[in-house]
Amino acid sequence: MREHLTTEQAAEYLGVSPGWLANARCRGDGPPFYKLGRAVRYIRAALDEWSRARQVLSTSKISQDRAPK
């Protein structure tokens, strides 16, 4: 069974603020989510996968990824 988390629960799980998740949803660069009516929900396994995909080995890699193109 999939575990559905609210924005507040997902933020606590990831160690970010609920506001950061809200902004990430608007930017389109946050973890995947879905809406049930007005309610936003996250699946824990999707949060884990999204988090793993963002792992880097060097801070210089982060700078290169964010550099203007």
N, CA, C and O atoms as a Tinker XYZ file with bonds, in Angstrom:
   276  protein
     1  N      0.840000   -1.193000    0.000000    73     2
     2  CA     0.000000    0.000000    0.000000    64     1     3
     3  C      0.880000    1.250000    0.000000    63     2     4     5
     4  O      1.867000    1.323000    0.732000    81     3
     5  N      0.521000    2.216000   -0.813000    73     3     6
     6  CA     1.278000    3.457000   -0.880000    64     5     7
     7  C      0.922000    4.358000    0.296000    63     6     8     9
     8  O     -0.232000    4.447000    0.713000    81     7
     9  N      1.939000    5.015000    0.808000    73     7    10
    10  CA     1.704000    5.944000    1.915000    64     9    11
    11  C      1.570000    7.353000    1.354000    63    10    12    13
    12  O      2.497000    7.866000    0.728000    81    11
    13  N      0.430000    7.974000    1.574000    73    11    14
    14  CA     0.150000    9.318000    1.087000    64    13    15
    15  C      0.450000   10.323000    2.191000    63    14    16    17
    16  O     -0.055000   10.201000    3.307000    81    15
    17  N      1.274000   11.315000    1.873000    73    15    18
    18  CA     1.685000   12.315000    2.855000    64    17    19
    19  C      1.160000   13.690000    2.472000    63    18    20    21
    20  O      1.086000   14.033000    1.292000    81    19
    21  N      0.801000   14.467000    3.473000    73    19    22
    22  CA     0.438000   15.861000    3.252000    64    21    23
    23  C      1.717000   16.651000    2.974000    63    22    24    25
    24  O      2.823000   16.132000    3.128000    81    23
    25  N      1.555000   17.895000    2.569000    73    23    26
    26  CA     2.719000   18.755000    2.338000    64    25    27
    27  C      3.551000   18.877000    3.613000    63    26    28    29
    28  O      4.779000   18.812000    3.561000    81    27
    29  N      2.900000   19.051000    4.736000    73    27    30
    30  CA     3.619000   19.205000    6.001000    64    29    31
    31  C      4.393000   17.927000    6.348000    63    30    32    33
    32  O      5.542000   17.989000    6.786000    81    31
    33  N      3.764000   16.788000    6.151000    73    31    34
    34  CA     4.437000   15.513000    6.442000    64    33    35
    35  C      5.601000   15.269000    5.482000    63    34    36    37
    36  O      6.665000   14.808000    5.894000    81    35
    37  N      5.394000   15.579000    4.207000    73    35    38
    38  CA     6.460000   15.398000    3.212000    64    37    39
    39  C      7.629000   16.334000    3.510000    63    38    40    41
    40  O      8.789000   15.941000    3.389000    81    39
    41  N      7.327000   17.564000    3.898000    73    39    42
    42  CA     8.383000   18.523000    4.227000    64    41    43
    43  C      9.202000   18.026000    5.409000    63    42    44    45
    44  O     10.431000   18.087000    5.381000    81    43
    45  N      8.538000   17.540000    6.436000    73    43    46
    46  CA     9.250000   17.015000    7.603000    64    45    47
    47  C     10.103000   15.810000    7.200000    63    46    48    49
    48  O     11.246000   15.686000    7.641000    81    47
    49  N      9.564000   14.938000    6.379000    73    47    50
    50  CA    10.280000   13.744000    5.931000    64    49    51
    51  C     11.542000   14.119000    5.155000    63    50    52    53
    52  O     12.583000   13.482000    5.318000    81    51
    53  N     11.454000   15.155000    4.308000    73    51    54
    54  CA    12.593000   15.572000    3.490000    64    53    55
    55  C     13.531000   16.540000    4.207000    63    54    56    57
    56  O     14.661000   16.754000    3.769000    81    55
    57  N     13.064000   17.121000    5.306000    73    55    58
    58  CA    13.890000   18.086000    6.026000    64    57    59
    59  C     13.880000   19.470000    5.398000    63    58    60    61
    60  O     14.866000   20.202000    5.479000    81    59
    61  N     12.763000   19.828000    4.770000    73    59    62
    62  CA    12.595000   21.157000    4.181000    64    61    63
    63  C     11.314000   21.762000    4.756000    63    62    64    65
    64  O     10.567000   21.095000    5.473000    81    63
    65  N     11.073000   23.019000    4.436000    73    63    66
    66  CA     9.851000   23.652000    4.940000    64    65    67
    67  C      8.683000   23.387000    3.981000    63    66    68    69
    68  O      8.895000   23.133000    2.795000    81    67
    69  N      7.459000   23.446000    4.498000    73    67    70
    70  CA     6.302000   23.325000    3.617000    64    69    71
    71  C      6.300000   24.406000    2.528000    63    70    72    73
    72  O      5.867000   24.161000    1.403000    81    71
    73  N      6.781000   25.585000    2.871000    73    71    74
    74  CA     6.873000   26.671000    1.885000    64    73    75
    75  C      7.821000   26.338000    0.748000    63    74    76    77
    76  O      7.562000   26.677000   -0.406000    81    75
    77  N      8.931000   25.666000    1.080000    73    75    78
    78  CA     9.876000   25.263000    0.037000    64    77    79
    79  C      9.192000   24.302000   -0.927000    63    78    80    81
    80  O      9.346000   24.432000   -2.141000    81    79
    81  N      8.438000   23.340000   -0.401000    73    79    82
    82  CA     7.724000   22.399000   -1.269000    64    81    83
    83  C      6.694000   23.128000   -2.140000    63    82    84    85
    84  O      6.555000   22.820000   -3.323000    81    83
    85  N      5.980000   24.084000   -1.562000    73    83    86
    86  CA     4.992000   24.842000   -2.338000    64    85    87
    87  C      5.673000   25.594000   -3.478000    63    86    88    89
    88  O      5.183000   25.589000   -4.607000    81    87
    89  N      6.792000   26.235000   -3.188000    73    87    90
    90  CA     7.531000   26.953000   -4.227000    64    89    91
    91  C      8.067000   25.993000   -5.278000    63    90    92    93
    92  O      8.032000   26.298000   -6.470000    81    91
    93  N      8.561000   24.837000   -4.851000    73    91    94
    94  CA     9.088000   23.839000   -5.788000    64    93    95
    95  C      7.983000   23.318000   -6.705000    63    94    96    97
    96  O      8.230000   23.045000   -7.880000    81    95
    97  N      6.770000   23.181000   -6.178000    73    95    98
    98  CA     5.646000   22.762000   -7.028000    64    97    99
    99  C      5.408000   23.794000   -8.126000    63    98   100   101
   100  O      5.185000   23.432000   -9.281000    81    99
   101  N      5.453000   25.066000   -7.773000    73    99   102
   102  CA     5.227000   26.137000   -8.760000    64   101   103
   103  C      6.351000   26.187000   -9.793000    63   102   104   105
   104  O      6.101000   26.404000  -10.978000    81   103
   105  N      7.589000   25.986000   -9.341000    73   103   106
   106  CA     8.746000   26.002000  -10.255000    64   105   107
   107  C      8.805000   24.748000  -11.113000    63   106   108   109
   108  O      9.359000   24.765000  -12.212000    81   107
   109  N      8.233000   23.665000  -10.610000    73   107   110
   110  CA     8.270000   22.402000  -11.336000    64   109   111
   111  C      9.535000   21.594000  -11.102000    63   110   112   113
   112  O      9.829000   20.676000  -11.868000    81   111
   113  N     10.295000   21.921000  -10.049000    73   111   114
   114  CA    11.542000   21.192000   -9.799000    64   113   115
   115  C     11.526000   20.415000   -8.482000    63   114   116   117
   116  O     12.564000   19.939000   -8.022000    81   115
   117  N     10.362000   20.293000   -7.892000    73   115   118
   118  CA    10.249000   19.552000   -6.637000    64   117   119
   119  C      9.872000   18.103000   -6.870000    63   118   120   121
   120  O      9.811000   17.637000   -8.007000    81   119
   121  N      9.623000   17.405000   -5.793000    73   119   122
   122  CA     9.234000   15.999000   -5.909000    64   121   123
   123  C      7.847000   15.869000   -6.538000    63   122   124   125
   124  O      7.031000   16.787000   -6.455000    81   123
   125  N      7.586000   14.723000   -7.167000    73   123   126
   126  CA     6.271000   14.524000   -7.776000    64   125   127
   127  C      5.167000   14.529000   -6.719000    63   126   128   129
   128  O      5.362000   14.081000   -5.589000    81   127
   129  N      4.024000   15.037000   -7.108000    73   127   130
   130  CA     2.874000   15.124000   -6.208000    64   129   131
   131  C      1.617000   14.929000   -7.030000    63   130   132   133
   132  O      1.669000   14.920000   -8.260000    81   131
   133  N      0.505000   14.777000   -6.368000    73   131   134
   134  CA    -0.772000   14.766000   -7.055000    64   133   135
   135  C     -1.786000   15.495000   -6.205000    63   134   136   137
   136  O     -1.579000   15.714000   -5.012000    81   135
   137  N     -2.888000   15.867000   -6.836000    73   135   138
   138  CA    -3.924000   16.605000   -6.138000    64   137   139
   139  C     -5.215000   15.806000   -6.125000    63   138   140   141
   140  O     -5.613000   15.203000   -7.121000    81   139
   141  N     -5.845000   15.820000   -4.983000    73   139   142
   142  CA    -7.191000   15.283000   -4.812000    64   141   143
   143  C     -8.063000   16.473000   -4.460000    63   142   144   145
   144  O     -8.099000   16.905000   -3.308000    81   143
   145  N     -8.756000   16.994000   -5.439000    73   143   146
   146  CA    -9.474000   18.246000   -5.214000    64   145   147
   147  C     -8.448000   19.342000   -4.978000    63   146   148   149
   148  O     -7.607000   19.607000   -5.837000    81   147
   149  N     -8.517000   19.971000   -3.825000    73   147   150
   150  CA    -7.541000   21.011000   -3.481000    64   149   151
   151  C     -6.385000   20.474000   -2.657000    63   150   152   153
   152  O     -5.416000   21.192000   -2.412000    81   151
   153  N     -6.470000   19.225000   -2.226000    73   151   154
   154  CA    -5.450000   18.640000   -1.357000    64   153   155
   155  C     -4.262000   18.120000   -2.175000    63   154   156   157
   156  O     -4.438000   17.381000   -3.144000    81   155
   157  N     -3.061000   18.515000   -1.771000    73   155   158
   158  CA    -1.823000   18.035000   -2.390000    64   157   159
   159  C     -1.327000   16.844000   -1.583000    63   158   160   161
   160  O     -1.315000   16.890000   -0.352000    81   159
   161  N     -0.920000   15.783000   -2.262000    73   159   162
   162  CA    -0.407000   14.590000   -1.592000    64   161   163
   163  C      0.864000   14.109000   -2.272000    63   162   164   165
   164  O      1.043000   14.261000   -3.480000    81   163
   165  N      1.744000   13.523000   -1.463000    73   163   166
   166  CA     3.003000   12.953000   -1.927000    64   165   167
   167  C      3.034000   11.481000   -1.536000    63   166   168   169
   168  O      2.469000   11.091000   -0.514000    81   167
   169  N      3.689000   10.677000   -2.345000    73   167   170
   170  CA     3.881000    9.268000   -2.028000    64   169   171
   171  C      5.316000    9.114000   -1.521000    63   170   172   173
   172  O      6.267000    9.553000   -2.168000    81   171
   173  N      5.455000    8.486000   -0.357000    73   171   174
   174  CA     6.770000    8.374000    0.293000    64   173   175
   175  C      7.820000    7.768000   -0.643000    63   174   176   177
   176  O      8.943000    8.268000   -0.705000    81   175
   177  N      7.478000    6.711000   -1.366000    73   175   178
   178  CA     8.440000    6.072000   -2.271000    64   177   179
   179  C      8.903000    7.047000   -3.360000    63   178   180   181
   180  O     10.064000    7.012000   -3.767000    81   179
   181  N      8.003000    7.913000   -3.831000    73   179   182
   182  CA     8.362000    8.907000   -4.850000    64   181   183
   183  C      9.302000    9.960000   -4.258000    63   182   184   185
   184  O     10.198000   10.448000   -4.948000    81   183
   185  N      9.103000   10.310000   -2.985000    73   183   186
   186  CA    10.009000   11.245000   -2.324000    64   185   187
   187  C     11.405000   10.643000   -2.205000    63   186   188   189
   188  O     12.405000   11.328000   -2.422000    81   187
   189  N     11.468000    9.354000   -1.859000    73   187   190
   190  CA    12.760000    8.674000   -1.763000    64   189   191
   191  C     13.466000    8.656000   -3.112000    63   190   192   193
   192  O     14.660000    8.942000   -3.196000    81   191
   193  N     12.735000    8.322000   -4.159000    73   191   194
   194  CA    13.317000    8.250000   -5.502000    64   193   195
   195  C     13.799000    9.630000   -5.961000    63   194   196   197
   196  O     14.893000    9.753000   -6.512000    81   195
   197  N     12.994000   10.655000   -5.738000    73   195   198
   198  CA    13.359000   12.017000   -6.117000    64   197   199
   199  C     14.614000   12.463000   -5.368000    63   198   200   201
   200  O     15.515000   13.066000   -5.950000    81   199
   201  N     14.660000   12.162000   -4.085000    73   199   202
   202  CA    15.809000   12.536000   -3.270000    64   201   203
   203  C     17.084000   11.839000   -3.750000    63   202   204   205
   204  O     18.132000   12.474000   -3.869000    81   203
   205  N     16.997000   10.544000   -4.023000    73   203   206
   206  CA    18.172000    9.798000   -4.521000    64   205   207
   207  C     18.657000   10.356000   -5.855000    63   206   208   209
   208  O     19.863000   10.411000   -6.097000    81   207
   209  N     17.750000   10.765000   -6.712000    73   207   210
   210  CA    18.114000   11.293000   -8.026000    64   209   211
   211  C     18.871000   12.618000   -7.917000    63   210   212   213
   212  O     19.540000   13.024000   -8.867000    81   211
   213  N     18.772000   13.286000   -6.788000    73   211   214
   214  CA    19.417000   14.590000   -6.601000    64   213   215
   215  C     20.763000   14.492000   -5.891000    63   214   216   217
   216  O     21.383000   15.514000   -5.596000    81   215
   217  N     21.215000   13.286000   -5.618000    73   215   218
   218  CA    22.504000   13.125000   -4.942000    64   217   219
   219  C     23.637000   13.563000   -5.861000    63   218   220   221
   220  O     23.619000   13.295000   -7.062000    81   219
   221  N     24.617000   14.236000   -5.281000    73   219   222
   222  CA    25.824000   14.643000   -6.002000    64   221   223
   223  C     27.035000   14.305000   -5.147000    63   222   224   225
   224  O     26.915000   14.101000   -3.939000    81   223
   225  N     28.196000   14.247000   -5.777000    73   223   226
   226  CA    29.424000   13.926000   -5.065000    64   225   227
   227  C     30.298000   15.139000   -4.828000    63   226   228   229
   228  O     31.289000   15.062000   -4.101000    81   227
   229  N     29.936000   16.268000   -5.441000    73   227   230
   230  CA    30.767000   17.453000   -5.324000    64   229   231
   231  C     29.898000   18.695000   -5.408000    63   230   232   233
   232  O     28.922000   18.727000   -6.157000    81   231
   233  N     30.249000   19.719000   -4.639000    73   231   234
   234  CA    29.502000   20.969000   -4.731000    64   233   235
   235  C     29.752000   21.660000   -6.065000    63   234   236   237
   236  O     28.920000   22.458000   -6.496000    81   235
   237  N     30.868000   21.380000   -6.733000    73   235   238
   238  CA    31.113000   21.974000   -8.046000    64   237   239
   239  C     30.115000   21.446000   -9.066000    63   238   240   241
   240  O     29.773000   22.157000  -10.010000    81   239
   241  N     29.646000   20.230000   -8.902000    73   239   242
   242  CA    28.624000   19.671000   -9.795000    64   241   243
   243  C     27.337000   20.474000   -9.676000    63   242   244   245
   244  O     26.664000   20.717000  -10.678000    81   243
   245  N     26.990000   20.883000   -8.476000    73   243   246
   246  CA    25.781000   21.687000   -8.265000    64   245   247
   247  C     25.932000   23.017000   -8.994000    63   246   248   249
   248  O     24.999000   23.455000   -9.667000    81   247
   249  N     27.089000   23.669000   -8.873000    73   247   250
   250  CA    27.322000   24.943000   -9.527000    64   249   251
   251  C     27.212000   24.821000  -11.041000    63   250   252   253
   252  O     26.643000   25.701000  -11.688000    81   251
   253  N     27.739000   23.756000  -11.613000    73   251   254
   254  CA    27.672000   23.541000  -13.058000    64   253   255
   255  C     26.239000   23.351000  -13.508000    63   254   256   257
   256  O     25.846000   23.862000  -14.556000    81   255
   257  N     25.449000   22.619000  -12.727000    73   255   258
   258  CA    24.063000   22.353000  -13.088000    64   257   259
   259  C     23.220000   23.626000  -13.051000    63   258   260   261
   260  O     22.251000   23.743000  -13.802000    81   259
   261  N     23.570000   24.569000  -12.199000    73   259   262
   262  CA    22.770000   25.782000  -12.039000    64   261   263
   263  C     23.293000   26.944000  -12.865000    63   262   264   265
   264  O     22.680000   28.012000  -12.880000    81   263
   265  N     24.403000   26.762000  -13.545000    73   263   266
   266  CA    24.979000   27.842000  -14.336000    64   265   267
   267  C     24.060000   28.209000  -15.495000    63   266   268   269
   268  O     23.440000   27.333000  -16.098000    81   267
   269  N     23.969000   29.511000  -15.812000    73   267   270
   270  CA    23.147000   29.930000  -16.954000    64   269   271
   271  C     23.688000   29.323000  -18.247000    63   270   272   273
   272  O     24.895000   29.141000  -18.408000    81   271
   273  N     22.780000   29.017000  -19.156000    73   271   274
   274  CA    23.188000   28.417000  -20.439000    64   273   275
   275  C     22.928000   29.337000  -21.584000    63   274   276
   276  O     23.212000   28.991000  -22.731000    81   275
